[in-house]
Amino acid sequence: MAELSFSGKRVFPPLYVPTGDADTDRLAFFHVLERLKIQKRTGWINRNIPNPESIADHMYRMAILAMCTSDANLNISKCVLMCIVHDLAEAQVGDITPSEGISKEEKKRLESEAMHNFVHDMLHGSEAALKIEALWREYEEQQTKEAKFVKDLDRLEMALQAREYEKEHGRHLQEFFDSGLPLLRHEEVRGWGEALDKERRCA
């Protein structure tokens, strides 16, 4: 998985080289997914949070949040699936934050390269692989109501985690609220954010 070197510069592992054997390459993808379970989210590492959440932890709660909506205009099944693939590229590139000095364009290139490696070199462009890729791309392009909803869940989940770390570790993590809650667009998710803000202010 991608790691930070002693200089603070992110070091990326080499992309997978396919063997041509579908079973071998598919298993390689299944094993790569472990990185999402063990890779810690960079923002919390930078704030010295003990034993911070993993990328997979973050995506799992987002998926459950998606199931909690009462918005009948959304394709909830698609939203849940999008939640669990939206950070899939981070299995290869890690959780890149703005403070690392990697441009948005470069981050996008690295993540697209990782997804191509997963979808075509490991999963051989199977129907399932193409579905994963389509969901990831839809989220990245932020043009559909489902993609925008999931983006709001991404922001809300970060704020929920920040609140929990504030309570657990006695920290003040205002920046994680400021960078997420004011940007919420979906009416119901915005309401959830307002309830979280009220809980925090009343504590």
N, C-alpha and C positions, 0 to 999 in steps of 0.2 A: 504494500500500500504506500501511498505518498507520505513522506515524512519530512519534517523540518530538519535541516542540517544544523551544525553548530553555529553557522553564520546566520541562521534564521531563514535561509533560502529553501524553498520547498524542492525536494528531490522526488522525481516521479519514477516508478518502476517501469521496466520495458513493457511494451504492449505484448500481448500473447501472440505467439507464432503458431498458427494452426497446423495440425498434423495431417489434416485431410480425413481423419477418422471421426465420424460424427459422434460416436459414443465418448471417445476420449476428449474431444473438444467441448462437448456439452458438460461433461463432468468438470472440466476446467472452469467453466462458467459457474457451475454450482459452488465450487470451492472459492471462487473469487468473491461470491456473495458474503462469505464469512467476514471479509474486511469491513463490511458495513456494520457488523455486530460488534467489532472490537475497536474500530476507529472512533476516537472521541471527537466531539464537535469543537472546532478550533476556538470559537469565541469564548467558550468556558475555560479552555486551557489557558488562553491569554489572560483571563481574570483569576487564574490560580484556584479554580474551583476543584476541591478534592473529588476524585472519582466521577468526572462529568459524564453526562449521557453520551451514548454512541449515536451515530447517524441512523442506525436502524431503530433505536429507541424513539428518536424524533419522528420518523416516518410512521411508526406504529401508532403513536398517539394521534397523529394527524388523521390516520385512516379511521380510527374510532370517532374522532370529532366529526368527520364527514358523515358518519352514520347517524349522528345526533341531530342533524338539521331537519327542519320541518318544511323546507323549501321544495314544493312539489314540481317546480319548474326545472329542477336540476336532475340530471341523470346520476343518481347517487352511486350506483355500481361503478360507473366510470370514474367518479370522483375518488372513491375508495382505491381503485386500481391506480389512479394517477398519483395519489398520496404515496403509495408504496413503490413507485418507480421514479418519482420526480428527482430524487437525489441519487439515482442508480450510478451515474457516471462517477460519483465520488468514491466508489469502490476502487477506481483507478487513480483519480487525481486528488482525492482527499477533499476536505472541507476548506476550500480556499476563501479567505476573508480579504476585504479591501485593504487592510493594513499591510498585506504582504507585497503590495506593489505590482501585482499581476493585473494587467488591464482587463477590462470586461471582454474585449475582443479576443485576447489570448485565452482567457478562461473559457469562453464559448468554444474556441477552436479545440482546446484540450478535451473538453467534455464531449464534443461532437466526435472527436477521434476515438475516445474511449467507448462511446456508444456504438460506433461502427465496428470496433473490435469485438465487442460483446455480441452484437446482432449478427454480423456476417462471418467473422472468423471463428467464433466459439459456437454459435447457434445456427450457423449455416443458412441464415435468411429464412428460417422456418416461419410458418404462419404465426406461431406464438411469439417468436422474436420480433417479427414485424409489428405485431400488436403492441409489444412493449415499447418499441421505438416510436410508434405513432403517438402513444400516450405521453411519452417523454417530450416529444417534439411539440405536441399540443400545449403542454404546460409551458415550455420554453417560449413559445410564440405569444402566449397570453392574449388570444383573440376570442376564445369561447367563454361562455358564462361558467362552465365547469373549471376551466383553467384559472380564471380570476378568483373563483371561490376557493380553490385549493391554495392559491397564493395567499389569500387571507388566512387560511388555516395555518399555513407556514409561519406567518407573522404572529398569529395568536398563540400557537404552540410555543414559540420562543419566549413570549411574554409570560405564559404560564410557568415555563421552566425557570425563568428568571425569578418569578415570585417565590417559587419553591426553594430556590437556592438562597434567596434573601432570608427566608424563614429558617432554613436549615443551618446556614453558615453566618448569619448576622451581617451580610453584605448589603451594600446599596448599589443596585444594578440599574439605575435609571435609564442608561443609554439603550438597554434592550427593550424598554417600554417606548421610549421616544422614537426608536427606529421602526417600530411595528404598529402599535395601536392607532396612532393618528392616520395611518395609511389604509386602514380597513375600509372596504367599500361595500361589502355585502351586508345588508341591513341586520340580519340575524347575528352574524359573526361580530359585527360592530357592537351589538347589544351584549354579547358575551364579553367582549373587551371592556365595555363600560362597567359591567358587573365585577370584572377582575380589578379594574382600577378603583372601584368603590371599596371592594374588600381590602385592597392594599392601603387606601387612605384611612380606613376605619380601624386598622390594626393597631 
